[in-house]
Amino acid sequence: MGGTGGMRPCEATHPSIGQVAELQTFAHQVSGTAVIVDDCTIRVDGFVFDGTGINVRFYGGVDGDYRSGFSMSEQDLRRPEGYDGDTVFAQLPEGRTLDELNGISVWCVPVAASFGDGLFIEP
């Protein structure tokens, strides 16, 4: 999760590439800047998160609706040391496209709560 290891290569043809979402902080100190880097990868720069919660994932959704969204994290984002300005990656699952999202959330799955999210816009 913290590097490019295990990331599948993707084309770079979608018109959303280059769009940016600033994560608004709701809980657990979440902040950062998400950038769409190719047809299936989102890089989150300056990622801050205290690392706690219950099954926390990057989620993609439309217009702030992450309940109907989908996970973009293979692994739970929780970790004892948290994140303090890290660069991390989220990747769309096979069969999903950037057409199915315009926002990203740090989503606590069991309680359906966004710890922080933002909508993608042109920089």
Backbone as ProteinMPNN parsed JSONL, in Angstrom:
{"seq_chain_A": "MGGTGGMRPCEATHPSIGQVAELQTFAHQVSGTAVIVDDCTIRVDGFVFDGTGINVRFYGGVDGDYRSGFSMSEQDLRRPEGYDGDTVFAQLPEGRTLDELNGISVWCVPVAASFGDGLFIEP", "coords_chain_A": {"N_chain_A": [[0.82, -1.189, 0.0], [1.998, 1.21, 0.632], [3.727, 1.738, -1.425], [4.713, 1.129, -4.838], [4.731, -1.511, -5.184], [3.136, -4.483, -6.151], [1.2, -3.155, -7.526], [-0.924, -2.986, -10.322], [-0.17, -2.379, -13.77], [-1.583, 0.328, -15.662], [-3.475, 1.757, -18.351], [-3.277, 5.159, -19.593], [-5.52, 6.978, -20.376], [-7.911, 8.182, -19.694], [-10.111, 11.023, -19.371], [-10.182, 12.128, -16.811], [-7.688, 11.999, -15.653], [-5.171, 13.549, -13.786], [-6.853, 15.131, -12.312], [-7.667, 16.49, -9.08], [-8.272, 15.884, -5.615], [-8.9, 17.355, -2.563], [-8.62, 16.088, 0.608], [-11.078, 16.446, 2.975], [-11.131, 16.902, 6.455], [-12.731, 14.812, 8.724], [-12.603, 12.963, 10.812], [-10.208, 11.256, 12.889], [-7.924, 12.652, 12.138], [-7.596, 12.769, 9.364], [-6.181, 13.814, 6.31], [-4.955, 15.117, 3.178], [-3.877, 15.031, -0.299], [-5.393, 13.857, -3.087], [-4.617, 12.479, -6.236], [-5.479, 11.688, -9.518], [-3.708, 9.429, -11.314], [-3.502, 7.565, -13.395], [-5.521, 5.355, -15.486], [-6.482, 3.669, -13.521], [-5.364, 4.234, -11.053], [-4.861, 6.044, -8.057], [-3.023, 8.468, -6.468], [-2.173, 9.438, -3.214], [-0.996, 12.194, -1.783], [0.914, 13.564, 0.923], [-0.474, 12.259, 2.953], [-2.296, 12.038, 5.887], [-3.273, 10.315, 8.735], [-4.485, 8.915, 11.68], [-4.355, 6.195, 11.912], [-6.173, 4.531, 13.174], [-9.363, 2.866, 13.857], [-11.95, 0.8, 12.394], [-11.465, -1.575, 10.113], [-10.575, 0.138, 7.711], [-10.641, 1.743, 4.623], [-9.633, 3.027, 1.365], [-12.189, 4.46, -0.468], [-14.109, 4.691, -3.439], [-16.538, 6.875, -4.832], [-19.624, 8.502, -5.874], [-20.418, 11.874, -6.016], [-20.115, 12.248, -3.216], [-21.388, 10.042, -2.141], [-20.563, 7.395, -0.53], [-21.499, 5.131, 0.607], [-22.704, 3.674, -1.389], [-20.505, 3.172, -2.779], [-17.229, 1.791, -3.57], [-14.496, -0.317, -2.549], [-11.105, 0.704, -2.791], [-8.815, -0.23, -1.776], [-6.558, -2.789, -1.229], [-5.688, -3.609, 1.188], [-6.405, -3.103, 4.664], [-6.23, 0.182, 5.908], [-5.44, 0.75, 8.457], [-2.854, 1.134, 10.889], [-0.397, 0.8, 13.452], [1.496, 2.919, 13.7], [0.342, 4.95, 12.291], [-0.089, 7.563, 9.774], [1.896, 10.149, 8.493], [2.02, 12.484, 6.575], [2.591, 10.821, 4.455], [3.063, 9.23, 1.193], [0.709, 7.444, -0.484], [-1.074, 4.833, -2.251], [-4.068, 4.179, -4.066], [-6.017, 1.786, -5.772], [-8.224, 1.139, -8.426], [-10.522, -1.576, -8.363], [-10.323, -4.538, -10.471], [-12.345, -4.347, -13.358], [-13.692, -2.061, -12.609], [-14.12, 1.439, -13.388], [-12.855, 4.804, -13.879], [-15.063, 6.248, -14.532], [-16.951, 5.576, -12.71], [-16.672, 6.982, -10.38], [-16.307, 10.122, -8.659], [-15.16, 11.011, -6.487], [-13.208, 10.482, -3.47], [-12.821, 8.623, -0.479], [-11.684, 8.167, 2.887], [-12.693, 5.524, 4.338], [-14.587, 4.031, 6.857], [-15.499, 0.907, 6.978], [-17.261, -0.968, 8.54], [-18.908, 0.773, 10.057], [-19.852, 2.518, 8.221], [-18.768, 5.156, 7.792], [-17.272, 8.211, 6.838], [-13.996, 9.165, 7.264], [-12.667, 11.154, 6.142], [-12.934, 12.951, 3.116], [-13.082, 13.831, -0.422], [-13.961, 15.581, -3.462], [-13.064, 15.106, -6.871], [-11.498, 17.543, -8.879], [-10.589, 19.686, -11.638], [-7.189, 20.694, -11.585]], "CA_chain_A": [[0.0, 0.0, 0.0], [2.812, 2.396, 0.741], [4.618, 1.889, -2.569], [4.118, 0.672, -6.078], [4.779, -2.963, -5.206], [1.843, -5.112, -6.233], [0.256, -2.345, -8.297], [-0.954, -3.414, -11.709], [-0.038, -1.255, -14.702], [-2.843, 0.762, -16.276], [-3.413, 2.745, -19.424], [-3.467, 6.534, -19.141], [-6.31, 7.561, -21.457], [-9.157, 8.762, -19.188], [-10.055, 12.483, -19.241], [-10.063, 12.549, -15.406], [-6.296, 11.954, -15.205], [-4.674, 14.864, -13.39], [-7.765, 15.775, -11.38], [-7.184, 16.5, -7.699], [-9.265, 15.999, -4.538], [-8.354, 17.653, -1.235], [-9.388, 15.363, 1.62], [-11.592, 17.218, 4.104], [-10.963, 16.145, 7.695], [-13.922, 14.579, 9.546], [-12.23, 12.191, 11.993], [-8.922, 10.551, 12.891], [-6.881, 13.535, 11.585], [-7.396, 12.494, 7.94], [-6.004, 14.877, 5.323], [-4.075, 14.751, 2.075], [-4.272, 15.45, -1.636], [-5.49, 12.703, -3.987], [-4.429, 12.823, -7.643], [-5.687, 10.57, -10.446], [-2.465, 9.349, -12.086], [-3.759, 6.819, -14.622], [-6.902, 4.896, -15.601], [-6.948, 2.89, -12.369], [-4.545, 4.504, -9.879], [-4.936, 7.343, -7.393], [-1.933, 8.694, -5.523], [-2.53, 10.382, -2.169], [0.211, 12.851, -1.277], [0.754, 14.228, 2.21], [-1.551, 11.555, 3.644], [-2.269, 12.014, 7.345], [-4.344, 9.499, 9.318], [-3.923, 8.387, 12.923], [-4.177, 4.75, 11.766], [-7.123, 3.765, 13.976], [-10.696, 2.644, 13.291], [-12.308, -0.61, 12.21], [-11.495, -1.886, 8.682], [-10.567, 1.431, 7.021], [-10.209, 1.575, 3.228], [-9.963, 4.078, 0.411], [-13.413, 4.14, -1.201], [-14.525, 5.571, -4.516], [-17.976, 7.089, -4.855], [-20.13, 9.583, -6.714], [-21.049, 13.019, -5.336], [-20.082, 12.087, -1.769], [-22.109, 8.834, -1.713], [-19.607, 6.288, -0.427], [-22.258, 3.923, 0.977], [-22.912, 2.94, -2.64], [-19.215, 3.142, -3.441], [-16.471, 0.538, -3.619], [-13.158, -0.256, -1.98], [-9.941, 0.828, -3.663], [-7.667, -0.651, -0.969], [-6.465, -4.23, -1.021], [-5.435, -3.831, 2.604], [-6.893, -2.165, 5.659], [-5.286, 1.285, 6.08], [-5.027, 0.913, 9.852], [-1.543, 0.674, 11.314], [-0.095, 1.401, 14.755], [2.253, 4.173, 13.61], [-0.418, 5.949, 11.546], [0.509, 8.162, 8.587], [2.23, 11.534, 8.778], [2.52, 13.078, 5.348], [3.033, 9.746, 3.561], [2.478, 9.06, -0.137], [0.11, 6.115, -0.573], [-1.788, 4.618, -3.505], [-5.315, 3.42, -4.13], [-6.192, 1.311, -7.138], [-9.561, 0.633, -8.714], [-10.551, -3.024, -8.586], [-10.554, -4.996, -11.845], [-13.739, -4.214, -13.779], [-14.21, -0.725, -12.267], [-13.467, 2.497, -14.151], [-12.945, 6.15, -13.316], [-16.418, 6.755, -14.782], [-17.803, 5.175, -11.587], [-16.388, 7.769, -9.185], [-15.781, 11.475, -8.788], [-14.648, 11.352, -5.169], [-12.473, 9.463, -2.719], [-13.031, 8.703, 0.958], [-11.055, 7.247, 3.833], [-14.007, 5.004, 4.728], [-14.64, 2.983, 7.873], [-16.499, 0.026, 6.373], [-18.318, -1.519, 9.4], [-19.849, 1.789, 10.55], [-20.228, 3.355, 7.073], [-18.428, 6.539, 8.128], [-16.123, 8.793, 6.159], [-13.06, 9.865, 8.14], [-12.23, 12.29, 5.345], [-13.156, 12.692, 1.693], [-13.067, 14.976, -1.308], [-14.362, 15.378, -4.853], [-12.017, 15.428, -7.836], [-11.714, 18.691, -9.753], [-9.409, 20.044, -12.42], [-6.299, 21.49, -10.731]], "C_chain_A": [[0.86, 1.247, 0.0], [3.766, 2.591, -0.42], [3.927, 1.422, -3.818], [4.172, -0.847, -6.187], [3.385, -3.551, -5.238], [0.807, -4.319, -7.02], [0.269, -2.835, -9.743], [-0.802, -2.194, -12.618], [-1.382, -0.939, -15.347], [-2.557, 1.712, -17.419], [-3.582, 4.138, -18.812], [-4.214, 7.294, -20.235], [-7.537, 8.334, -20.967], [-9.044, 10.278, -19.028], [-9.922, 12.986, -17.798], [-8.625, 12.561, -14.892], [-5.817, 13.375, -14.933], [-5.602, 15.604, -12.441], [-7.309, 15.54, -9.945], [-8.358, 16.605, -6.739], [-8.524, 16.278, -3.236], [-9.223, 16.931, -0.217], [-9.774, 16.304, 2.756], [-11.529, 16.346, 5.349], [-12.274, 16.042, 8.446], [-13.569, 13.875, 10.848], [-10.82, 11.635, 11.807], [-7.83, 11.31, 12.142], [-6.647, 13.361, 10.088], [-7.233, 13.791, 7.142], [-5.056, 14.362, 4.248], [-4.65, 15.244, 0.767], [-4.237, 14.235, -2.553], [-5.406, 13.186, -5.432], [-4.66, 11.568, -8.483], [-4.486, 10.528, -11.385], [-2.572, 8.506, -13.356], [-5.168, 6.241, -14.552], [-7.393, 4.085, -14.399], [-6.204, 3.197, -11.076], [-4.733, 5.931, -9.379], [-3.805, 7.399, -6.381], [-2.412, 9.721, -4.501], [-1.24, 10.91, -1.561], [-0.085, 13.518, 0.06], [-0.333, 13.596, 3.059], [-1.311, 11.532, 5.147], [-3.496, 11.25, 7.828], [-3.756, 8.87, 10.568], [-3.816, 6.863, 12.937], [-5.161, 3.904, 12.536], [-8.483, 3.691, 13.298], [-10.945, 1.153, 13.204], [-12.413, -0.866, 10.707], [-11.66, -0.609, 7.854], [-9.95, 1.247, 5.64], [-10.367, 2.888, 2.47], [-11.199, 3.598, -0.348], [-13.62, 5.165, -2.305], [-16.037, 5.698, -4.481], [-18.335, 8.262, -5.745], [-20.829, 10.621, -5.841], [-21.149, 12.831, -3.825], [-20.836, 10.882, -1.241], [-21.143, 7.654, -1.708], [-20.281, 5.018, 0.067], [-22.486, 3.046, -0.246], [-21.604, 2.783, -3.41], [-18.546, 1.782, -3.365], [-15.062, 0.765, -3.098], [-12.1, -0.137, -3.069], [-8.668, 0.492, -2.883], [-7.679, -2.169, -0.872], [-6.311, -4.536, 0.454], [-6.114, -2.75, 3.435], [-5.822, -1.079, 5.842], [-4.8, 1.458, 7.521], [-3.608, 0.406, 10.058], [-1.148, 1.447, 12.566], [0.604, 2.759, 14.666], [1.499, 5.274, 12.876], [0.326, 6.425, 10.303], [0.748, 9.633, 8.889], [2.86, 12.166, 7.549], [3.018, 12.067, 4.336], [2.432, 9.901, 2.162], [1.997, 7.62, -0.221], [-0.697, 6.037, -1.871], [-3.075, 3.845, -3.276], [-5.473, 2.98, -5.577], [-7.595, 0.739, -7.32], [-9.503, -0.875, -8.882], [-10.756, -3.343, -10.074], [-12.04, -4.838, -12.169], [-14.376, -2.885, -13.415], [-13.456, 0.31, -13.097], [-13.633, 3.833, -13.443], [-14.309, 6.789, -13.582], [-17.346, 6.482, -13.602], [-17.505, 5.944, -10.3], [-16.036, 9.201, -9.575], [-15.271, 11.967, -7.439], [-13.956, 10.17, -4.534], [-12.698, 9.714, -1.24], [-12.083, 7.763, 1.686], [-12.238, 6.739, 4.653], [-13.871, 3.894, 5.763], [-15.81, 2.075, 7.507], [-17.599, -0.425, 7.345], [-19.35, -0.49, 9.876], [-20.292, 2.764, 9.463], [-20.009, 4.836, 7.371], [-17.198, 6.984, 7.347], [-15.27, 9.54, 7.178], [-12.528, 11.116, 7.453], [-12.461, 11.973, 3.887], [-13.096, 13.983, 0.899], [-13.491, 14.592, -2.697], [-13.236, 15.826, -5.772], [-12.432, 16.608, -8.709], [-10.451, 18.9, -10.58], [-8.523, 20.923, -11.553], [-6.24, 22.951, -11.165]], "O_chain_A": [[0.471, 2.256, -0.589], [4.554, 3.536, -0.402], [2.7, 1.325, -3.863], [3.708, -1.412, -7.177], [2.533, -3.165, -4.438], [-0.334, -4.758, -7.166], [1.331, -3.069, -10.319], [-1.255, -1.102, -12.274], [-2.211, -1.825, -15.552], [-1.525, 2.383, -17.447], [-3.98, 4.272, -17.655], [-3.642, 8.134, -20.929], [-8.145, 9.07, -21.745], [-8.003, 10.775, -18.6], [-9.583, 14.15, -17.584], [-8.366, 13.08, -13.806], [-6.025, 14.282, -15.739], [-5.201, 16.593, -11.827], [-6.66, 14.542, -9.633], [-9.324, 17.32, -7.005], [-7.628, 15.527, -2.852], [-10.436, 17.139, -0.18], [-8.913, 16.885, 3.416], [-11.848, 15.158, 5.285], [-12.878, 17.062, 8.777], [-14.172, 14.157, 11.883], [-10.315, 11.56, 10.687], [-6.921, 10.702, 11.578], [-5.6, 13.767, 9.585], [-8.022, 14.727, 7.271], [-4.437, 13.308, 4.396], [-5.749, 15.795, 0.715], [-3.177, 13.648, -2.773], [-6.04, 14.172, -5.807], [-4.101, 10.511, -8.192], [-4.26, 11.459, -12.158], [-1.807, 8.715, -14.297], [-5.934, 6.595, -13.656], [-8.592, 3.839, -14.271], [-6.391, 2.489, -10.087], [-4.762, 6.887, -10.154], [-3.645, 6.505, -5.55], [-2.984, 10.748, -4.865], [-0.493, 10.178, -0.913], [-1.201, 13.981, 0.298], [-1.036, 14.288, 3.797], [-0.271, 11.074, 5.62], [-4.615, 11.507, 7.385], [-2.644, 8.343, 10.528], [-3.249, 6.294, 13.87], [-5.023, 2.681, 12.567], [-8.729, 4.363, 12.296], [-10.261, 0.349, 13.838], [-13.371, -0.41, 10.082], [-12.749, -0.315, 7.36], [-8.873, 0.668, 5.502], [-11.138, 3.758, 2.876], [-11.244, 2.46, -0.814], [-13.343, 6.351, -2.13], [-16.739, 4.745, -4.142], [-17.463, 8.93, -6.3], [-21.706, 10.297, -5.04], [-22.15, 13.21, -3.217], [-20.928, 10.699, -0.027], [-20.929, 7.0, -2.729], [-19.704, 3.935, -0.037], [-22.465, 1.819, -0.15], [-21.596, 2.32, -4.55], [-19.193, 0.761, -3.131], [-14.508, 1.861, -3.185], [-12.181, -0.779, -4.116], [-7.571, 0.884, -3.282], [-8.682, -2.767, -0.482], [-6.744, -5.587, 0.926], [-6.358, -1.638, 2.967], [-4.634, -1.393, 5.92], [-3.866, 2.217, 7.779], [-3.205, -0.607, 9.487], [-1.518, 2.61, 12.726], [0.332, 3.65, 15.471], [1.96, 6.415, 12.837], [1.259, 5.769, 9.839], [-0.108, 10.292, 9.479], [4.074, 12.361, 7.487], [3.791, 12.418, 3.444], [1.438, 10.6, 1.968], [2.78, 6.686, -0.049], [-0.966, 7.056, -2.507], [-3.155, 2.976, -2.409], [-5.108, 3.71, -6.499], [-8.086, -0.031, -6.495], [-8.558, -1.403, -9.468], [-11.287, -2.53, -10.831], [-12.894, -5.16, -11.343], [-15.487, -2.596, -13.86], [-12.302, 0.098, -13.468], [-14.445, 3.973, -12.528], [-14.671, 7.766, -12.926], [-18.413, 7.088, -13.502], [-18.029, 5.599, -9.24], [-15.536, 9.459, -10.67], [-14.988, 13.151, -7.253], [-14.086, 9.028, -4.976], [-12.759, 10.86, -0.794], [-11.724, 6.703, 1.174], [-12.727, 7.428, 5.548], [-13.127, 2.934, 5.563], [-16.971, 2.435, 7.704], [-18.776, -0.283, 7.017], [-20.518, -0.824, 10.077], [-21.017, 3.721, 9.738], [-20.915, 5.658, 7.23], [-16.222, 6.246, 7.212], [-15.755, 10.435, 7.87], [-12.005, 12.021, 8.103], [-12.213, 10.848, 3.452], [-13.064, 15.079, 1.459], [-13.401, 13.427, -3.084], [-12.54, 16.802, -5.49], [-13.556, 16.67, -9.208], [-9.388, 18.365, -10.266], [-9.025, 21.803, -10.854], [-5.536, 23.75, -10.549]]}, "name": "protein", "num_of_chains": 1, "seq": "MGGTGGMRPCEATHPSIGQVAELQTFAHQVSGTAVIVDDCTIRVDGFVFDGTGINVRFYGGVDGDYRSGFSMSEQDLRRPEGYDGDTVFAQLPEGRTLDELNGISVWCVPVAASFGDGLFIEP"}
